[in-house]
């Protein structure tokens, strides 16, 4: 019964990892897109004194991207620990 619980926990962690990796992918794309847009409009926005708002958004998006990387790395370690030992898998 403990093996069944470990398997369902491993599956839950694997599903969570999949979702986090998808979020990470989108966060990276958002940072790249926002940076590209920022470079196009930097001059105009600075004239309008609106650069602080965009800088803040870029920083927050970058922080989310970094936090997702850490969460993924941490959960991958947990997932590996939940895997059955090779001997048990062969038996």
N, C-alpha and C positions, 0 to 999 in steps of 0.2 A: 504494500500500500504506500510505503514511503517513496518507492520508485515512481509510482503514478503521480504523486504530488510533485516530485522533483521534475518530472517530465512536463507537467502542466506549467510549472514555474518557469522552466526553460523556454517553453513555447511562448509564454507571456512576455518574457524578456526579449525573445527573438522578435515578436510582433512589435514591441515597443522600440526596439533598435531599428526596425524597418521604417517606422513612422518618423523617428528622430533623424535618420539618414535622409529621408525625403524632405523634412523641414530644413536640414542643413543644406541640402542642394538648393532649395528655394531661397534660403537666406543668402547664400553665396551669389546666386543670380541677382538678387535684389541689391546687394552691395555693388556689384559690378554695374548694374543698370543705373542706380542712383549716382554712382561716380561718373559714368559717362554723361548723364544728363547734367550733373553738376559742372563738369568741365565745359559744356556747351553754354551754360547760362551764368557762369561765375561772374563775368564782368557786369552783366545786366543786374543780377541780384545784388551785387555789392553796391551798385549805384542806388538801388532801392533800400539798402540797409536790411536785407533779408537773409544774409548769409548765415547768421547764427542759427536760424531755424533749420536750415539744411545741414549744417555741420552737426547739430545735435542729432538729427535723424540718422545721419551716416554713422555717427559714433554708437548710437543705440543699436543699429542694425549690425554693426561690426561686433559689438558685445554679445548680441544674440548668437551670431555665427560662432564666436569663440566658445560661448557657454555650451552650445550644441556639440561642438567637437569634444569638449571635456565630458559631457554627459554620455556621449556615444562611447568614448574610450572606457569610461567607468563601467557602463553596462555591458560592454563586450567582455570585460574581466569577470563580471558576475555570471554572464552567460557561460563562459568557459568553465567556471567552477561548478556550474549546474550540470555539465555534461557528464554522463557516466564514464567511469574509467574504462580504458580499452579492453581489459580483461572481462568486465561485466557485459560489455556490448557484444563480445564474441560468444559468451556462454549461452 
